Amino acid sequence: MAALDRRQVLKGVGAISGAAALGALSSGCGGQTAISADPDELVLWYWNRSVSPTLLAEAARAIPDSTKRLRADIIGSGYDNKLRTSLAGGAYIPDIAAINSNCSLYFPSEEKFLDLNDLGAEDYAADYYDWKWALGTSPTGRQMFWPMDTGPTGFYYRADIFEEVGLPSDPDEVTEAVPDWDAWIELGAELRAASDVALINTAQMVFAQFLNASEERYLDRDDRPLYSNENSAVRQAWDVAVKASQAGVTAKLPVENEQNSAWSSGRTVGHIEAVWWGQILTDTAPDTSGAWRIARQPGPPGNSGGSFFSVPSSCKDPEAAFSFITWLTSPENQASSYNEIQLFPSSPDSFTSGTISSGTDFFGDQDPLEFFAAIAPDVPPTYVSTYEPQTSAFGTEILNVDALGKDPEQAWSDAVEQADGLLAKRGVI
């Protein structure tokens, strides 16, 4: 056998440590205990507004194509901690669990979840966006997580303000005007000069949305860091965010309450975020109804948010669980879920089911559902590493540059040093 190098040994130790947090060192699947001892009842864990109440009520009577019924337990704060604790203890584990967009955190403990390909998942892959399907696939190729909703991103802006200062205001015209980030920053600088308002609240938002639309993020599929590589996506995102800050495009408002006030008052007249942000904007700035529009962001659209289903290996009836998740995420039922609780579908066929409707005039005569349905196929596939939380210093440091005036190169060096240090502790580098 070939000798292992230091990185391989440390990474192995880190993987064991991460797995232990989810019970990799606890008893095997045979010793795990489900929440409900009733053999005809499957328990689902989910959080508020992550699943349609109407569809849950239907499955509670009988899961389609199964003799089982569903018990849906809504979990409040600390969802991940509660699920991880149950998995680690090998007891009181749900038969089906919703997982948020942070699903990669569970990859080191993949033995705690069934490979959905063993239940026939591969036969459904073509029915979902390829980039969403890829996000639920572990580095070893196991389909651990099933696509629920998605979060394609766009450029929200105040069309009335744009028109007042002589900038393009029609969504197609704005899209044409900002094909890349340099053009977007130039537009923001023109806006600042003409009206002294910001195009976006923080440089951190620019940084994050650049990466959300990138095929490359912080680490590769072998969890090797990429950010220090020449012209890495992280470095490109950093440079764009710094340029936006220095051009006066950002409002330099890191505090959430101030951000909400800025959108409502017109101090900030743009944002780049996912489809679900439209509802937040509607609730945050109701007096601006009819003034906002959505254009394509610079470059390709990204993805921000979106959840999954998983089937823990302790599930009492995997076939019934699979029947439930495939039924709930059928195109027709995803259309119903959008109408009921605005979960943007993961299946393109949901938009041709004949029942889906945006039901809002907040964006004037523009239909946000039609806009995001058109751009969703263009989101590039990417890989989100289990270890990405250890790179959070980049987001913190770009805020320091934007809000506090810290030297960008010093901030970059500090972010690299902090990320390297945390990853080294986990045996990744």
C-alpha positions, 0 to 999 in steps of 0.5 A, a space after each residue: 500500500 502506498 504511504 499516505 501523505 500528511 494532508 491525507 492523514 489529517 484530512 482523514 482525521 478531520 473527516 472522522 471528527 466531522 462524522 463523529 458530530 453526526 454520530 459516525 462513531 455511534 451504533 450502526 443503523 440497526 441500533 437507531 430508533 425512529 421517533 414513532 414506533 407505529 409501523 404505519 406512520 412515517 415522521 417528517 421533520 421540517 420548518 415553517 413554510 418549507 412544505 405546503 400545509 395542504 399537501 401535508 394534510 393529504 399525506 397525513 391521511 395516506 401517502 400516495 402509492 403507499 399504505 403508510 401515512 405521514 406525521 409532520 413535526 414542525 421544528 422551530 429554532 435550532 433545526 440543524 442542531 436537533 437533527 444532528 443530535 438525533 443522528 449522533 445519538 442514534 435515537 428519535 430520528 425522523 423517517 424523512 428530514 428536510 435539509 436546508 441549503 447547507 446540505 453539504 454540512 452532512 456529507 461527512 456523515 453520509 452513512 446516516 442517510 440512504 443513497 436515494 439512487 438505490 430507491 430509483 432517484 436516477 430515473 427522475 434526475 432529468 426532471 429537475 434542474 441539473 445544478 440543483 440535483 448536483 448540489 444534493 450529490 455527495 462527493 462520492 456520488 451518492 444522491 443524499 438529498 432530493 430537490 425541493 425548492 430553489 433560489 435563482 437570483 436576479 437584479 432587483 432595482 427601482 425603475 422609477 428612480 432609474 427613469 428619473 435620472 435618465 438610466 435604462 429602466 425597462 428590464 430588457 434594457 437594464 439587462 442589456 446595459 449590465 452584461 458584466 460586473 464592470 458595466 454594472 458598477 459603471 451604472 451604479 456610479 452613474 446613479 450615485 452621481 445623478 441622485 446620490 443613492 446606492 445601487 446595493 447595500 454592501 460590498 459583501 452582497 456583491 461578493 456573495 452573489 458573484 460567488 453564487 453565480 460561479 462554477 467555482 467556490 472556495 474548495 474543489 470536489 476533493 476539498 482542496 482550497 482554491 481561493 489562493 489560486 491565481 485568478 480564483 473565483 473568490 479573488 475575482 469576487 473580492 476585486 469586484 466587491 472592492 471596486 463596487 465599494 470604491 466607486 460609491 455603488 454600495 451604501 455601506 450598511 452592514 446592519 439589517 435594520 438599516 438595510 431594510 430602511 434603505 430599501 423602503 426610503 429609497 436610499 438604496 434602490 437595488 439588490 441582487 438576490 433570489 426569487 424569494 427576496 421579492 416577498 421580503 421586499 413586498 413586506 419590507 417596503 410596501 409603499 414602493 409597490 409598482 416601482 420595482 422591476 427585475 433584470 438579469 444580474 451581470 453574467 449568469 444567474 446564481 442560486 441563493 437558498 433552496 432546500 432538500 429532502 433526505 431519508 435517514 438510514 433508520 427510516 422504517 419504510 424507505 420505499 414509502 418515504 421515497 413515494 412521499 418525496 417524489 409525490 410532493 415534488 412532482 411538477 403539479 405539486 410544486 406548482 401548488 406549493 408555489 401558489 400557496 407558500 411561494 416555494 420556487 420549483 426545482 422542476 422546470 415542468 412546474 411552469 407548464 402545469 397550467 396552475 402556477 401563478 405569481 399573484 402579485 402586482 408589486 413589480 408593476 406589469 412584470 411577472 416575477 415568476 415568468 422572469 425567474 422561470 426563464 433564467 433558472 435553467 442558466 444557473 451554473 452547477 457548482 460545488 459547496 464544500 462541507 468546509 465552506 463555513 471555515 472560510 467565513 473570514 472573507 465575508 467579514 473582511 470585505 465588510 471591514 473594507 466597505 464599512 470601516 475603510 480597511 486596506 483591501 490587500 491587508 483584509 485579503 491577507 487576513 482572510 486567507 490567514 484565518 481561513 487557512 488556519 481553520 482549515 488546517 485545524 480540520 486537516 483539510 490543508 
